[in-house]
Every structure is written in C-alpha cells, then in structure tokens.
Amino acid sequence: MTVPVVQHPPAPPTAHRLLENARGLTEPALGAWVSRLPGLTGRLTGYHLGRLDERGEALAAPVSGKSVRPALVYGCCTAAGGRAEDA
C-alpha cells in the first residue's frame, strides 16, 4: 500500500525577512542616489533616510524602519503576480 505524499505550500516569510529583502532591493539604488546629492543636501537627505547620523557620518546599518514602505510595495507586487525587482 502506498501512502500519498501531501505537498504543503511554503510558509509565508516573516516580517523580519520581508524587511531584509526590502533593504536588499532598495539600499543599492537609494545609496547611489543619495551619494550624488551635493554637500548639505546630501547630508540632510542621508540623515532623513536613516543612512547618516547627526554628524553626517555613515551608520553601520541603515535604520530598519525605513524599509516598511518598500516591503509593502514589494509584497503587493508579488501578491499580484509580479516580481519585487520590477516594483
């Protein structure tokens, strides 16, 4: 007698994993964009986006809360059948 094999769908990713994915997709482009901004504008933008501290020094790791909106966009895109990279 053979026992049928039941295929279960993969578990949905955790919130932490979604944020990591969003950072991985967003950070390279965002970093390149901010680095092109001149002087004070670049420092203020980098601080606002959680990439620089109050002295204008690069943070070891960008602030993770800045990845929530991109994670939502990428999640909606994949839920609608698209690829996050195309969002």
NORNORZI-V207237 format. One line per field, one symbol per residue. ss: DSSP state (2 for helix, 1 for strand, 0 for the rest). psi: psi as a letter, one per 40 degrees, with the letter a starting at -180 (. if undefined). burial: + if it has 24 or more other C-alpha atoms within 12 Angstrom, else -. A space follows every 50 residues. Layout:
# NORNORZI-V207237
ss: ???
psi: ???
burial: ???
This chain:
# NORNORZI-V207237
ss: 00000000000000222222222222222222222000222222222200 0100000100000222222222222222200002220
psi: hihihhhiiiiiiiddddddddddddddddddddeehibdddddddddef diaeeeihidhihdeeeddddddddddddeeahdde.
burial: -----------------++++++--++--++--+-------++-+++-++ ++---------+-+-++--++-+++--------+---
